[in-house]
Amino acid sequence: MSSRLLAVVVVSGALFGCAHATYHAPAPTVANNGVALSVVSGQHCFVTRDDEKLPPPNNDNRVHVRVTVQIENNSSQVVGVESEQLRLTSLAGGSGTRTPIAPLGGTDVSVPPGQSEILPLDFAGPGPIDCRQPFDLDPANAVTVDDQPVTLAPVRLVSAR
């Protein structure tokens, strides 16, 4: 009985990826005009590997990261968010090996003054990347006011394990 349970656990780990992690971000990034981007709960990461004994899953050797962000608009103008402009960068390698990953799909939202919006984002990019390494979520030109980019620093995501 215990050997069957062990086999199920091993097979499950092989099919759903080898490395798992949960992330947190210690603080939001805030612009001078009062627009803030923060990472909220529910982030996770896993890596599918192509060197498993069983047939590998689709998208082998890829990192998959889910990040949920909140945009708070404490300015007097409507804030636009183009989620496909956000980038996630692994900090595992040296500066020459960093590859920004764009989110899968994209959502454009408007955030009225005094309001906030929650955006769940899914990223998938080339491996090998270890999920225990930190990531930077770079808003770059994703957040705008009057079609002008809002300057926001990247948010560091740190593994919670």
DSSP file (Angstrom, degrees, kcal/mol; ACC not computed):
  #  RESIDUE AA STRUCTURE BP1 BP2  ACC     N-H-->O    O-->H-N    N-H-->O    O-->H-N    TCO  KAPPA ALPHA  PHI   PSI    X-CA   Y-CA   Z-CA
    1    1 A M     >        0   0    0      0, 0.0     4,-2.0     0, 0.0     5,-0.1   0.000 360.0 360.0 360.0 -46.5    0.0    0.0    0.0
    2    2 A S  H  >  +     0   0    0      1,-0.2     4,-2.3     2,-0.2     5,-0.1   0.847 360.0  54.7 -68.0 -31.8    2.7    2.5    0.9
    3    3 A S  H  > S+     0   0    0      2,-0.2     4,-2.1     1,-0.2    -1,-0.2   0.862 107.5  50.7 -68.7 -33.6    4.7    1.7   -2.2
    4    4 A R  H  > S+     0   0    0      2,-0.2     4,-2.2     1,-0.2    -2,-0.2   0.913 110.4  49.2 -66.7 -42.2    1.6    2.5   -4.3
    5    5 A L  H  X S+     0   0    0     -4,-2.0     4,-2.2     1,-0.2    -2,-0.2   0.917 110.8  50.0 -62.7 -43.6    1.2    5.8   -2.5
    6    6 A L  H  X S+     0   0    0     -4,-2.3     4,-2.5     1,-0.2    -1,-0.2   0.903 109.5  51.8 -61.3 -41.6    4.8    6.6   -3.1
    7    7 A A  H  X S+     0   0    0     -4,-2.1     4,-2.6     2,-0.2    -1,-0.2   0.891 109.1  50.1 -62.5 -40.3    4.4    5.8   -6.8
    8    8 A V  H  X S+     0   0    0     -4,-2.2     4,-2.6     2,-0.2    -1,-0.2   0.908 111.3  48.6 -64.7 -42.0    1.4    8.1   -7.0
    9    9 A V  H  X S+     0   0    0     -4,-2.2     4,-2.2     2,-0.2    -2,-0.2   0.919 113.1  47.2 -63.9 -44.0    3.4   11.0   -5.4
   10   10 A V  H  X S+     0   0    0     -4,-2.5     4,-2.0     2,-0.2    -2,-0.2   0.926 113.6  47.4 -64.2 -45.6    6.4   10.5   -7.7
   11   11 A V  H  X S+     0   0    0     -4,-2.6     4,-2.3     1,-0.2     5,-0.2   0.916 111.1  51.8 -63.1 -43.1    4.2   10.3  -10.8
   12   12 A S  H  X S+     0   0    0     -4,-2.6     4,-2.0     1,-0.2    -1,-0.2   0.918 110.1  48.9 -60.2 -44.1    2.3   13.5   -9.7
   13   13 A G  H  X S+     0   0    0     -4,-2.2     4,-0.6     1,-0.2    -1,-0.2   0.874 111.8  49.3 -63.5 -37.5    5.5   15.4   -9.2
   14   14 A A  H  < S+     0   0    0     -4,-2.0     3,-0.3     1,-0.2    35,-0.3   0.876 113.7  45.4 -70.1 -37.4    6.8   14.3  -12.6
   15   15 A L  H  < S+     0   0    0     -4,-2.3    -2,-0.2     1,-0.2    -1,-0.2   0.829 118.9  39.1 -76.5 -31.6    3.6   15.3  -14.4
   16   16 A F  H  < S-     0   0    0     -4,-2.0    -1,-0.2     1,-0.3    -2,-0.2   0.297 122.0 -82.5-106.3  10.2    3.1   18.7  -12.8
   17   17 A G     <  -     0   0    0     -4,-0.6    -1,-0.3    -3,-0.3    31,-0.3  -0.125  27.8-109.6 107.8 157.0    6.7   19.9  -12.6
   18   18 A C  S    S+     0   0    0     29,-2.1     2,-0.5     1,-0.2    30,-0.1   0.848  93.4  50.1 -92.8 -38.0    9.7   19.4  -10.3
   19   19 A A  E     +A   47   0A   0     28,-0.7    28,-1.2    -6,-0.0     2,-0.3  -0.891  59.9 178.9-113.5 132.5   10.1   22.7   -8.5
   20   20 A H  E     +A   46   0A   0     -2,-0.5     2,-0.3    26,-0.2    26,-0.2  -0.949   5.5 167.4-127.0 148.2    7.3   24.6   -6.8
   21   21 A A  E     -A   45   0A   0     24,-1.7    24,-2.0    -2,-0.3     2,-0.4  -0.989  25.8-142.4-155.7 154.5    7.5   27.9   -4.9
   22   22 A T        -     0   0    0     -2,-0.3   138,-4.1    22,-0.2   139,-0.4  -0.951  25.9-152.6-115.8 141.8    5.2   30.5   -3.4
   23   23 A Y  E     -F  159   0B   0     20,-0.5    20,-0.5    -2,-0.4     2,-0.3  -0.791  13.9-173.9-117.0 155.6    6.3   34.2   -3.6
   24   24 A H  E     -F  158   0B   0    134,-2.1   134,-2.8    -2,-0.3    16,-0.1  -0.974  16.1-143.9-138.8 156.5    5.7   37.3   -1.7
   25   25 A A        -     0   0    0     14,-0.3   132,-0.1    -2,-0.3    14,-0.1  -0.988  10.1-148.2-120.7 124.0    6.7   40.9   -2.3
   26   26 A P  S    S+     0   0    0      0, 0.0    -1,-0.1     0, 0.0   131,-0.1   0.793  74.3   5.5 -65.2 -30.3    7.7   42.9    0.7
   27   27 A A  S    S-     0   0    0    129,-0.2   129,-0.2     0, 0.0    12,-0.1  -0.995  72.2-110.9-153.4 153.4    6.5   46.4   -0.5
   28   28 A P        -     0   0    0      0, 0.0     2,-0.5     0, 0.0    10,-0.2  -0.318  30.7-118.0 -76.6 167.4    4.6   48.0   -3.4
   29   29 A T  E     -B   37   0A   0      8,-2.7     8,-2.6   124,-0.1     2,-0.4  -0.937  33.2-164.3-105.0 133.0    6.2   50.3   -5.9
   30   30 A V  E     -B   36   0A   0     -2,-0.5     6,-0.2     6,-0.2     2,-0.1  -0.959   8.6-144.1-125.8 134.3    4.7   53.8   -5.8
   31   31 A A    >   -     0   0    0      4,-3.2     3,-1.7    -2,-0.4   121,-0.1  -0.474  32.4-106.1 -88.4 164.7    5.0   56.6   -8.3
   32   32 A N  T 3  S+     0   0    0      1,-0.3    -1,-0.1   119,-0.3   120,-0.0   0.796 118.7  58.1 -60.0 -30.1    5.2   60.4   -7.5
   33   33 A N  T 3  S-     0   0    0      2,-0.1    -1,-0.3     1,-0.0    43,-0.1   0.434 123.7 -99.5 -84.9   2.7    1.6   60.9   -8.6
   34   34 A G  S <  S+     0   0    0     -3,-1.7    40,-1.1     1,-0.3     2,-0.4   0.480  76.4 138.7  96.9   2.8    0.2   58.3   -6.1
   35   35 A V  E     - C   0  73A   0     38,-0.2    -4,-3.2    39,-0.2     2,-0.4  -0.683  32.1-169.9 -80.8 133.1   -0.2   55.3   -8.4
   36   36 A A  E     -BC  30  72A   0     36,-2.5    36,-2.7    -2,-0.4     2,-0.5  -0.964  17.3-162.8-128.8 143.0    0.9   52.1   -6.7
   37   37 A L  E     +BC  29  71A   0     -8,-2.6    -8,-2.7    -2,-0.4     2,-0.3  -0.993  20.3 170.8-121.2 125.2    1.6   48.6   -8.0
   38   38 A S  E     - C   0  70A   0     32,-2.4    32,-2.9    -2,-0.5     2,-0.5  -0.945  32.6-122.6-132.9 156.8    1.7   45.8   -5.4
   39   39 A V  E     - C   0  69A   0     -2,-0.3   -14,-0.3    30,-0.2    30,-0.2  -0.861  31.4-161.9 -97.6 128.3    1.8   42.0   -5.5
   40   40 A V  E     - C   0  68A   0     28,-2.9    28,-0.5    -2,-0.5     3,-0.3  -0.530  31.5 -66.9-106.4 175.0   -1.0   40.3   -3.6
   41   41 A S  E    S+     0   0A   0      1,-0.2    -1,-0.2    -2,-0.2   -17,-0.1  -0.029  99.2  61.6 -61.4 161.1   -1.3   36.8   -2.3
   42   42 A G  E     +     0   0A   0      1,-0.3    -1,-0.2   -19,-0.2     2,-0.2   0.527  60.9 147.0 103.7   9.6   -1.7   33.7   -4.5
   43   43 A Q  E     +     0   0A   0    -20,-0.5   -20,-0.5    -3,-0.3     2,-0.3  -0.509  17.2 165.2 -75.9 143.9    1.6   33.7   -6.4
   44   44 A H  E     - C   0  66A   0     22,-1.6    22,-2.7   -22,-0.2     2,-0.3  -0.985  18.9-159.6-153.0 163.9    3.2   30.4   -7.4
   45   45 A C  E     +AC  21  65A   0    -24,-2.0   -24,-1.7    -2,-0.3     2,-0.3  -0.997  10.7 171.2-143.1 141.9    5.8   29.0   -9.6
   46   46 A F  E     -AC  20  64A   0     18,-2.2    18,-2.9    -2,-0.3     2,-0.5  -0.985  18.6-145.5-147.9 155.8    6.6   25.6  -11.1
   47   47 A V  E     -AC  19  63A   0    -28,-1.2   -29,-2.1    -2,-0.3   -28,-0.7  -0.977   8.6-147.3-121.6 127.9    9.0   24.3  -13.7
   48   48 A T  E     - C   0  62A   0     14,-2.3    14,-0.6    -2,-0.5     2,-0.3  -0.773  20.6-151.7 -89.5 141.2    8.2   21.4  -16.1
   49   49 A R        -     0   0    0     -2,-0.4     3,-0.4   -35,-0.3   -32,-0.1  -0.856  19.2-153.4-116.4 147.9   11.3   19.4  -16.9
   50   50 A D  S    S+     0   0    0     -2,-0.3    -1,-0.1     1,-0.2    10,-0.1   0.360  87.1  72.0 -98.5   5.2   12.1   17.4  -20.0
   51   51 A D        +     0   0    0      4,-0.1    -1,-0.2     0, 0.0     2,-0.1   0.102  67.4 126.1-108.0  23.3   14.4   14.9  -18.3
   52   52 A E        -     0   0    0     -3,-0.4   -38,-0.0     2,-0.1   -37,-0.0  -0.387  67.3-124.5 -76.3 158.4   11.8   13.0  -16.3
   53   53 A K  S    S+     0   0    0      2,-0.1    -1,-0.1    -2,-0.1    -3,-0.0   0.829  95.4  62.6 -70.6 -33.1   11.6    9.2  -16.6
   54   54 A L  S    S-     0   0    0      1,-0.2    -2,-0.1   -43,-0.0     0, 0.0  -0.392 113.7 -71.3 -85.5 167.5    7.9    9.4  -17.7
   55   55 A P        -     0   0    0      0, 0.0    -1,-0.2     0, 0.0    -2,-0.1  -0.399  62.6-114.8 -57.3 134.3    6.7   11.1  -20.9
   56   56 A P        -     0   0    0      0, 0.0    -6,-0.1     0, 0.0   -41,-0.1  -0.323  26.1-111.7 -73.1 154.4    7.2   14.8  -20.3
   57   57 A P        -     0   0    0      0, 0.0     3,-0.4     0, 0.0   -41,-0.1  -0.234  47.8 -75.4 -72.3 170.7    4.2   17.2  -20.1
   58   58 A N  S    S+     0   0    0      1,-0.2   -10,-0.0     2,-0.0     0, 0.0  -0.306 118.5  28.3 -61.4 154.7    3.6   19.8  -22.8
   59   59 A N  S >  S-     0   0    0      1,-0.1     3,-0.6    -3,-0.1   -11,-0.3   0.913  89.8-163.1  57.9  47.7    5.9   22.9  -22.6
   60   60 A D  T 3   +     0   0    0     -3,-0.4   -11,-0.2     1,-0.2    67,-0.2  -0.184  64.2  19.2 -62.1 154.4    8.8   20.9  -21.0
   61   61 A N  T 3  S+     0   0    0      1,-0.2    66,-1.7   -13,-0.1     2,-0.4   0.855  96.2 129.1  55.8  41.5   11.6   22.7  -19.3
   62   62 A R  E <   -CD  48 126A   0     -3,-0.6   -14,-2.3   -14,-0.6     2,-0.4  -0.938  56.8-127.4-124.8 147.4    9.6   25.9  -19.0
   63   63 A V  E     -CD  47 125A   0     62,-2.2    62,-2.0    -2,-0.4     2,-0.5  -0.775  19.9-163.7 -92.4 139.0    8.9   28.0  -15.9
   64   64 A H  E     +CD  46 124A   0    -18,-2.9   -18,-2.2    -2,-0.4     2,-0.4  -0.988  11.4 177.5-124.6 120.5    5.3   28.9  -15.1
   65   65 A V  E     -CD  45 123A   0     58,-2.5    58,-3.3    -2,-0.5     2,-0.5  -0.987  15.2-161.4-129.7 129.9    4.7   31.8  -12.7
   66   66 A R  E     +CD  44 122A   0    -22,-2.7   -22,-1.6    -2,-0.4     2,-0.4  -0.951  15.6 177.1-108.8 127.1    1.3   33.2  -11.6
   67   67 A V  E     - D   0 121A   0     54,-2.6    54,-2.7    -2,-0.5     2,-0.6  -0.998  16.2-156.6-130.2 130.9    1.4   36.7  -10.1
   68   68 A T  E     -CD  40 120A   0    -28,-0.5   -28,-2.9    -2,-0.4     2,-0.3  -0.942  18.4-171.4-108.8 121.9   -1.6   38.7   -8.9
   69   69 A V  E     -CD  39 119A   0     50,-2.6    50,-3.1    -2,-0.6     2,-0.4  -0.793  14.5-148.6-113.4 155.2   -1.0   42.4   -8.9
   70   70 A Q  E     -CD  38 118A   0    -32,-2.9   -32,-2.4    -2,-0.3     2,-0.6  -0.989   5.5-157.5-121.6 129.9   -3.1   45.3   -7.6
   71   71 A I  E     -CD  37 117A   0     46,-2.6    46,-2.0    -2,-0.4     2,-0.5  -0.939  10.5-165.9-104.9 120.4   -3.0   48.7   -9.1
   72   72 A E  E     -CD  36 116A   0    -36,-2.7   -36,-2.5    -2,-0.6     2,-0.8  -0.924   6.2-155.5-108.5 129.6   -4.1   51.5   -6.7
   73   73 A N  E     +C   35   0A   0     42,-3.0    41,-2.5    -2,-0.5    42,-0.4  -0.848  28.5 156.8-109.3  98.5   -4.9   54.9   -8.2
   74   74 A N        +     0   0    0    -40,-1.1   -39,-0.2    -2,-0.8    -1,-0.1   0.098  50.8  98.3-102.5  19.6   -4.5   57.7   -5.7
   75   75 A S  S    S-     0   0    0      2,-0.3    39,-0.4   -41,-0.1   -41,-0.1  -0.375  84.6-114.8 -95.2-179.4   -4.0   60.2   -8.4
   76   76 A S  S    S+     0   0    0     -2,-0.1     2,-0.3   -43,-0.1   -42,-0.1   0.351  91.7  68.0 -97.2   4.7   -6.7   62.6   -9.8
   77   77 A Q  S    S-     0   0    0     35,-0.1    -2,-0.3    34,-0.0     2,-0.3  -0.816  92.2 -92.5-123.4 161.9   -6.6   61.1  -13.3
   78   78 A V        -     0   0    0     -2,-0.3    68,-0.5    34,-0.1     2,-0.5  -0.546  39.2-144.9 -71.9 135.2   -7.7   57.7  -14.8
   79   79 A V  E     -GH 111 145C   0     32,-2.5    32,-3.3    -2,-0.3     2,-0.4  -0.883   7.6-152.3-104.4 131.6   -4.8   55.2  -14.9
   80   80 A G  E     -GH 110 144C   0     64,-2.9    64,-2.8    -2,-0.5     2,-0.4  -0.820   6.8-163.9-101.2 143.7   -4.6   52.8  -17.8
   81   81 A V  E     -GH 109 143C   0     28,-2.6    28,-2.2    -2,-0.4     2,-0.7  -0.986  10.3-171.3-130.5 122.9   -2.9   49.4  -17.5
   82   82 A E  E >   -G  108   0C   0     60,-2.6     3,-2.2    -2,-0.4     4,-0.3  -0.888   8.3-167.5-109.2  97.2   -1.8   47.2  -20.4
   83   83 A S  G >  S+     0   0    0     24,-2.4     3,-1.6    -2,-0.7    -1,-0.1   0.774  80.7  68.1 -61.7 -27.3   -0.9   43.9  -18.7
   84   84 A E  G 3  S+     0   0    0      1,-0.3    -1,-0.3    23,-0.2    21,-0.1   0.640  93.4  61.7 -68.4 -10.1    0.9   42.6  -21.8
   85   85 A Q  G <  S+     0   0    0     -3,-2.2    56,-0.4    57,-0.1    -1,-0.3   0.611  82.3 100.6 -87.2 -14.1    3.6   45.3  -21.3
   86   86 A L    <   -     0   0    0     -3,-1.6     2,-0.4    -4,-0.3    51,-0.0  -0.393  58.5-159.0 -68.7 149.6    4.5   43.8  -17.8
   87   87 A R  E     -J  138   0D   0     51,-1.9    51,-3.4    15,-0.2     2,-0.5  -0.995  11.1-155.0-134.6 140.6    7.7   41.7  -17.8
   88   88 A L  E     -JK 137 101D   0     13,-2.3    13,-2.8    -2,-0.4     2,-0.5  -0.962  15.4-170.2-113.0 128.5    8.9   39.1  -15.3
   89   89 A T  E     -J  136   0D   0     47,-2.5    47,-2.4    -2,-0.5     2,-0.2  -0.977  17.3-135.3-125.2 127.2   12.6   38.5  -15.1
   90   90 A S  E     -J  135   0D   0      9,-0.5    45,-0.2    -2,-0.5     3,-0.2  -0.566   5.5-158.7 -75.1 141.0   14.4   35.7  -13.2
   91   91 A L        +     0   0    0     43,-2.5    44,-0.1    -2,-0.2    -1,-0.1   0.108  63.7 106.5-104.2  20.3   17.4   36.8  -11.2
   92   92 A A  S    S+     0   0    0     42,-0.2    -1,-0.1    41,-0.1     2,-0.1   0.877  76.2  41.4 -69.2 -39.8   18.9   33.3  -11.1
   93   93 A G  S    S-     0   0    0     -3,-0.2     5,-0.0     1,-0.2    36,-0.0  -0.260  98.8 -75.0 -99.8-173.6   21.7   33.9  -13.6
   94   94 A G    >   -     0   0    0     -2,-0.1     3,-1.7     1,-0.1     4,-0.4  -0.169  58.6 -88.3 -72.3 175.8   24.2   36.6  -14.3
   95   95 A S  G >  S+     0   0    0      1,-0.3     3,-0.7     2,-0.2    -1,-0.1   0.781 126.0  57.9 -61.5 -27.4   23.1   39.8  -16.0
   96   96 A G  G 3  S+     0   0    0      1,-0.2    -1,-0.3     3,-0.0    -2,-0.0   0.636 104.2  51.7 -77.6 -13.4   23.8   38.4  -19.4
   97   97 A T  G <  S+     0   0    0     -3,-1.7     2,-0.3     2,-0.0    -1,-0.2   0.383  77.0 118.4-105.8   4.0   21.4   35.5  -18.9
   98   98 A R    <   -     0   0    0     -3,-0.7    -7,-0.1    -4,-0.4    -9,-0.1  -0.562  39.9-174.1 -74.7 128.0   18.3   37.4  -17.8
   99   99 A T        -     0   0    0     -2,-0.3    -9,-0.5    -9,-0.2     2,-0.1  -0.960  20.0-134.7-124.7 113.1   15.4   36.9  -20.2
  100  100 A P        -     0   0    0      0, 0.0     2,-0.5     0, 0.0   -11,-0.2  -0.413  18.4-148.3 -66.1 140.8   12.2   39.0  -19.6
  101  101 A I  B     -K   88   0D   0    -13,-2.8   -13,-2.3    -2,-0.1    24,-0.1  -0.943   4.5-144.5-113.9 129.4    9.0   36.9  -19.8
  102  102 A A        -     0   0    0     -2,-0.5    22,-0.7   -15,-0.2   -15,-0.2  -0.569  29.9 -99.1 -86.5 154.7    5.8   38.5  -21.1
  103  103 A P  B     -E  123   0A   0      0, 0.0     2,-0.5     0, 0.0    20,-0.3  -0.371  36.9-106.3 -70.0 153.5    2.4   37.4  -19.6
  104  104 A L  S    S-     0   0    0     18,-3.6    18,-0.4    -2,-0.1   -20,-0.0  -0.704  90.3  -8.6 -78.0 123.5    0.3   34.9  -21.5
  105  105 A G  S    S-     0   0    0     -2,-0.5     2,-0.3    16,-0.1    17,-0.1  -0.078  83.5-115.2  74.1 175.3   -2.6   36.9  -23.0
  106  106 A G        -     0   0    0    -23,-0.1     2,-0.4   -22,-0.1    -1,-0.0  -0.998  18.0-162.1-152.6 149.9   -3.2   40.5  -22.1
  107  107 A T        -     0   0    0     -2,-0.3   -24,-2.4     2,-0.0     2,-0.5  -0.999   8.2-154.2-134.2 130.8   -5.8   42.6  -20.4
  108  108 A D  E     +G   82   0C   0     -2,-0.4     2,-0.3   -26,-0.2   -26,-0.2  -0.917  23.6 174.2-102.6 129.0   -6.3   46.4  -20.7
  109  109 A V  E     -G   81   0C   0    -28,-2.2   -28,-2.6    -2,-0.5     2,-0.4  -0.936  24.5-143.0-131.5 156.0   -8.0   48.0  -17.7
  110  110 A S  E     -G   80   0C   0     -2,-0.3   -30,-0.2   -30,-0.2   -32,-0.0  -0.967  10.9-158.2-116.3 135.9   -8.8   51.5  -16.6
  111  111 A V  E     -G   79   0C   0    -32,-3.3   -32,-2.5    -2,-0.4     3,-0.1  -0.940  13.8-143.2-117.1 110.3   -8.5   52.5  -12.9
  112  112 A P    >   -     0   0    0      0, 0.0     3,-1.8     0, 0.0   -39,-0.2  -0.236  40.4 -75.4 -66.2 159.9  -10.6   55.5  -11.9
  113  113 A P  T 3  S+     0   0    0      0, 0.0   -39,-0.2     0, 0.0   -37,-0.1  -0.283 119.7  16.7 -55.6 137.5   -9.2   58.0   -9.3
  114  114 A G  T 3  S+     0   0    0    -41,-2.5     2,-0.2   -39,-0.4   -40,-0.2   0.543 110.3  98.2  78.2   7.6   -9.5   56.6   -5.8
  115  115 A Q    <   -     0   0    0     -3,-1.8   -42,-3.0   -42,-0.4     2,-0.3  -0.667  55.7-147.9-120.3 175.0  -10.0   53.0   -7.0
  116  116 A S  E     -D   72   0A   0    -44,-0.2     2,-0.4    -2,-0.2   -44,-0.2  -0.962   2.8-153.4-141.2 159.3   -8.0   49.9   -7.4
  117  117 A E  E     -D   71   0A   0    -46,-2.0   -46,-2.6    -2,-0.3     2,-0.5  -0.984  10.3-141.1-133.7 144.0   -8.0   46.9   -9.8
  118  118 A I  E     -D   70   0A   0     -2,-0.4   -48,-0.2   -48,-0.2   -50,-0.0  -0.909  17.5-170.6-105.0 131.8   -6.7   43.3   -9.3
  119  119 A L  E     -D   69   0A   0    -50,-3.1   -50,-2.6    -2,-0.5     2,-0.5  -0.956  10.7-154.8-125.4 112.1   -5.0   41.6  -12.3
  120  120 A P  E     -D   68   0A   0      0, 0.0     2,-0.4     0, 0.0   -52,-0.2  -0.742  20.5-168.4 -81.4 131.9   -4.1   37.9  -12.2
  121  121 A L  E     -D   67   0A   0    -54,-2.7   -54,-2.6    -2,-0.5     2,-0.5  -0.967  13.8-159.0-126.0 137.0   -1.2   37.3  -14.6
  122  122 A D  E     -D   66   0A   0    -18,-0.4   -18,-3.6    -2,-0.4     2,-0.4  -0.970  11.6-172.2-115.8 127.2    0.3   34.0  -15.9
  123  123 A F  E     +DE  65 103A   0    -58,-3.3   -58,-2.5    -2,-0.5     2,-0.3  -0.919   6.9 178.4-116.1 142.5    3.8   33.9  -17.2
  124  124 A A  E     +D   64   0A   0    -22,-0.7   -60,-0.2    -2,-0.4   -22,-0.2  -0.964  15.8 155.7-143.0 127.8    5.5   31.0  -19.0
  125  125 A G  E     -D   63   0A   0    -62,-2.0   -62,-2.2    -2,-0.3     4,-0.1  -0.884  44.2 -65.8-145.9 175.0    9.0   31.2  -20.3
  126  126 A P  E     -D   62   0A   0      0, 0.0   -64,-0.2     0, 0.0   -27,-0.1  -0.309  63.8-133.7 -66.8 144.7   12.1   29.2  -21.3
  127  127 A G  S    S+     0   0    0    -66,-1.7   -65,-0.1   -67,-0.2     3,-0.0  -0.248  75.6 106.1 -99.1-167.3   14.0   27.3  -18.6
  128  128 A P        +     0   0    0      0, 0.0     2,-0.4     0, 0.0    -1,-0.1   0.403  62.8 142.1 -82.9 131.7   15.9   26.2  -16.9
  129  129 A I        -     0   0    0     -4,-0.1     2,-0.5   -37,-0.0    -4,-0.0  -0.997  45.9-131.9-129.5 135.4   14.9   28.6  -14.1
  130  130 A D    >   -     0   0    0     -2,-0.4     3,-1.9     1,-0.1   -38,-0.1  -0.772   9.8-144.4 -88.7 125.4   14.8   27.6  -10.5
  131  131 A C  T 3  S+     0   0    0     -2,-0.5    -1,-0.1     1,-0.3     4,-0.1   0.676  95.6  68.2 -64.3 -17.0   11.6   28.7   -8.8
  132  132 A R  T 3  S+     0   0    0     27,-0.1    27,-0.4  -111,-0.1    -1,-0.3   0.594  83.3  91.8 -79.3  -8.3   13.5   29.4   -5.6
  133  133 A Q  S <  S-     0   0    0     -3,-1.9   -41,-0.1     1,-0.1     2,-0.0  -0.527  86.2-103.8 -82.3 152.9   15.3   32.3   -7.2
  134  134 A P        -     0   0    0      0, 0.0   -43,-2.5     0, 0.0     2,-0.3  -0.336  31.7-153.9 -72.3 158.7   13.8   35.8   -7.0
  135  135 A F  E     -JL  90 157D   0     22,-2.0    22,-3.5   -45,-0.2     2,-0.5  -0.916   8.3-137.8-125.4 155.0   12.0   37.5   -9.9
  136  136 A D  E     -JL  89 156D   0    -47,-2.4   -47,-2.5    -2,-0.3     2,-0.7  -0.974   8.8-152.6-110.2 130.4   11.6   41.1  -10.7
  137  137 A L  E     -JL  88 155D   0     18,-2.9    18,-2.6    -2,-0.5   -49,-0.2  -0.914  17.2-162.3 -99.7 110.7    8.1   42.2  -12.0
  138  138 A D  E     -J   87   0D   0    -51,-3.4   -51,-1.9    -2,-0.7     3,-0.1  -0.847  17.3-167.6-102.4 116.3    8.9   45.2  -14.2
  139  139 A P    >   +     0   0    0      0, 0.0     3,-3.6     0, 0.0     4,-0.4   0.710  28.1 162.1 -73.4 -18.5    5.9   47.5  -15.0
  140  140 A A  T 3  S-     0   0    0     12,-0.3    12,-0.3     1,-0.3     3,-0.3  -0.071  76.0 -18.1  38.8-114.3    8.0   49.3  -17.7
  141  141 A N  T 3  S+     0   0    0    -56,-0.4    -1,-0.3     1,-0.2   -55,-0.1   0.113 109.8 105.0-104.7  20.0    5.4   51.1  -19.8
  142  142 A A  S <  S+     0   0    0     -3,-3.6   -60,-2.6   -57,-0.2     2,-0.5   0.780  71.9  59.6 -74.1 -27.4    2.4   49.1  -18.7
  143  143 A V  E    S+H   81   0C   0     -4,-0.4     7,-3.3     7,-0.3     2,-0.3  -0.903  70.3 172.0-109.7 125.9    0.9   51.8  -16.5
  144  144 A T  E     -HI  80 149C   0    -64,-2.8   -64,-2.9    -2,-0.5     2,-0.4  -0.924  27.7-160.7-134.1 155.4   -0.1   55.1  -18.1
  145  145 A V  E >  S-HI  79 148C   0      3,-2.4     3,-1.7    -2,-0.3   -66,-0.1  -0.988  91.3  -8.5-130.6 125.0   -1.8   58.4  -17.3
  146  146 A D  T 3  S-     0   0    0    -68,-0.5    -1,-0.1    -2,-0.4   -67,-0.1   0.897 130.0 -59.1  52.2  43.5   -3.0   60.3  -20.4
  147  147 A D  T 3  S+     0   0    0      1,-0.2    -1,-0.3    -3,-0.0   -68,-0.0   0.608 114.5 119.1  62.2  14.6   -1.0   57.9  -22.6
  148  148 A Q  E <  S-I  145   0C   0     -3,-1.7    -3,-2.4     1,-0.0    -1,-0.2  -0.932  71.4-109.0-108.6 132.4    2.2   58.8  -20.8
  149  149 A P  E     -I  144   0C   0      0, 0.0     2,-0.5     0, 0.0    -5,-0.3  -0.288  24.1-133.9 -60.3 139.8    4.1   56.0  -18.9
  150  150 A V        -     0   0    0     -7,-3.3     2,-0.8   -11,-0.1    -7,-0.3  -0.841  23.9-121.8 -91.6 128.2    4.0   56.2  -15.1
  151  151 A T        +     0   0    0     -2,-0.5     2,-0.4   -10,-0.1  -119,-0.3  -0.618  44.2 163.5 -77.7 110.1    7.5   55.6  -13.7
  152  152 A L        -     0   0    0     -2,-0.8   -12,-0.3   -12,-0.3  -121,-0.1  -0.993  33.6-127.0-127.4 134.4    7.3   52.6  -11.3
  153  153 A A        -     0   0    0     -2,-0.4  -124,-0.1  -123,-0.1   -16,-0.0  -0.390  40.1 -89.6 -72.4 155.3   10.3   50.6  -10.1
  154  154 A P        -     0   0    0      0, 0.0     2,-0.5     0, 0.0   -16,-0.2  -0.308  37.7-126.7 -61.5 151.4   10.3   46.9  -10.5
  155  155 A V  E     -L  137   0D   0    -18,-2.6   -18,-2.9    -3,-0.1     2,-0.5  -0.905  18.8-135.2-102.4 125.8    8.8   44.8   -7.7
  156  156 A R  E     -L  136   0D   0     -2,-0.5     2,-0.5   -20,-0.2   -20,-0.2  -0.691  13.6-156.8 -83.6 126.8   11.0   42.1   -6.3
  157  157 A L  E     -L  135   0D   0    -22,-3.5   -22,-2.0    -2,-0.5     2,-0.4  -0.921  11.5-166.8-104.0 125.6    9.3   38.7   -5.8
  158  158 A V  E     -F   24   0B   0   -134,-2.8  -134,-2.1    -2,-0.5   -25,-0.1  -0.921  27.0-107.0-117.4 137.6   11.1   36.5   -3.2
  159  159 A S  E     -F   23   0B   0     -2,-0.4  -136,-0.3   -27,-0.4   -27,-0.1  -0.375  20.9-149.9 -62.4 135.1   10.4   32.8   -2.6
  160  160 A A              0   0    0   -138,-4.1    -1,-0.1     1,-0.2  -137,-0.1   0.487 360.0 360.0 -87.3  -3.1    8.5   32.2    0.6
  161  161 A R              0   0    0   -139,-0.4    -1,-0.2   -29,-0.0  -138,-0.1   0.480 360.0 360.0 -99.2 360.0   10.0   28.8    1.3
